[in-house]
Amino acid sequence: MTKKAVALLSGGMDSIVAAAMVAQDGYEIYALTISYGQRHAREIECSKLLAKWLEVRKHEIIELPIAKLLKSALTDPVADVASDAEMIGRKIPSTYVPARNTMLLSIALAWAESLGADAIIIGANSIDYSGYPDCRPEFIEAFQNLMDTATRRGVEGRPIRVLAPLITLSKGDIVHNGMELNVPFEHTWSCYRGGSSPCGECESCRLRKKGFESVGIRDPAEKE
């Protein structure tokens, strides 16, 4: 019987590479995109193209109207998201969204258990990253423990697994894996400012650029 997995598909490069890697392992993918008021909502449109490319079994886009409850530069349309390249990963930045991955994974978990899925997928990584506490291996392990304790599947001894295939990869490794899987990076969006072209100044833009430069190729999402 084909294994099923619910993938958190943001529209960014990490989430699609993670989903593609798990799909290659034989999982049938159900994609979940969540709009929580992030200022770079352009990535949601990218998720539609990526879900089509990945040939997911189903793609759900849901609204989670909680931006007014959150204190984050990522949900504040006028906040400055520019970053100091030397400080990336050394402290928790202003773009940290309180408990974001906990919320998103919880929704993915609920859908996965309803579907009878075997896993949920997140594109978190902790090597070249912005310093978010919910992108670390310790968080993934803690959430797995929660899943095992708080779900019917877990209590009955058929636990759903949280898969984070990028967790120990560098941005260069992620780009390399994506290229091998023919991931259409030109349809991904990373910039925290949104807009018509990447700002090049936020930590997400800087980390993305580092990833492509480290493997010696040009980011196909960049305009000529």
SEGUMI-692129 format. One record per residue (C-alpha): x, y, z. Coordinates in steps of 0.02 Angstrom, whole numbers, plus 50000, padded with zeros to 5 digits. Example, Ala and Ser with C-alpha at 12.3 -4.5 7.8 and 13.67 -1.06 7.14 Angstrom:
BEGIN
506154977550390/506844994750357/
! end
This chain:
BEGIN
500005000050000/500655017349954/501255027750099/500475045050119/501255060950184/500605078550216/501905091350162/501935109250226/502175117950059/502525136450085/503085140849910/504885142949965/506375132749909/506585122450068/504815115850077/504775109849896/506475101349906/505935092350065/504295086749985/505175081049827/506435070849925/505065061950021/504055059249861/505595051049785/505555038849930/503845032849872/502635043349972/501025050149898/501055068649940/499615079250005/500155097450007/499605109950138/499885128650118/499395140250259/499125158950244/499365166350418/499575184550367/501385183650312/501905199150214/502735188550080/501075180850028/501755179549851/502475162749903/500705155949916/500465158349729/502125149449703/501475134749806/500125131749676/501415129949538/502505118849645/501065107449696/500635105249513/502435101349469/502555088649610/500905080649554/500245080049731/498705069949769/497845085449839/498325103349879/497425112650016/497675131350047/496915137550209/496775154350295/497355155950474/496885173950519/498005176350669/499215189950610/498485202850730/498935191450875/500745189450824/502215200750858/503375198150710/504155208350570/503525194750454/501715199450489/501995218250505/501885226350332/502965241250382/504295232950489/506095232650430/506635215150379/508395219650320/509745209450405/511585210350448/512395195850357/513645193450499/512255191050628/511195178250535/510995162750642/511805170750794/510215177450872/508345175850849/507875189050719/506375200750713/505605189750578/505345175650702/503485171350708/502975165350882/502645146550882/502425146250692/503055128750658/502135121950808/500505128950738/500825123550559/501385106050605/499875103950719/498705107750575/499675096150460/499595082650594/497715084250612/497485082550424/498715068050415/497815058250549/496145061650464/496865055350299/497665040150375/499355046950320/500985040150384/502015056050395/502075074950392/503475084450306/504305100850351/505735109450263/506605115550421/508495116050424/509715121050560/511375123650473/511225139150361/509665146350442/508985162050524/509125156450704/507305151750731/507135140050881/505795129650793/506985124650653/508155114350763/508285095450781/507775097250964/506115104650910/505785090950782/506145077750914/505005086351040/503595087650914/503775069150873/503575065351058/502015076151062/501305066950911/501625050150991/500725055651149/499295066451085/498585056650938/497535041150922/498805033950801/500205036750926/499275028951072/498795013850966/500595010850918/500475016950737/501335033850755/501375046850619/503165052250585/503775069950564/505025070250420/506275084450410/507505078550276/508405095350268/508695097650453/510585094950447/510895101250270/511705117550218/510855128950092/512105122849964/511625104850000/509785109449982/510085117749814/511125102749756/509765090449805/508445101249723/509405102149561/509605083249559/507715081649579/507395094949444/506495106149568/505885121749475/506755134649585/506155148149466/504415145349538/504955147349720/504935163249823/506005167049975/506065185950001/505205191950160/504695208450082/503655200949943/503555213249799/503995210049618/505825205249644/506895199249790/507565213049902/509255204649927/509365211850104/508285200850215/509035185250293/508015173950181/508705182150024/510475181650092/510365163250138/509605158649971/510985167949879/512295159049985/511545142249937/511615145149750/513325153249756/514045138749855/513645126649714/514205138749579/512555141749491/511445156749467/509775157349556/508505154249416/507225164949509/508295180449486/507845192249346/509095195949211/
! end
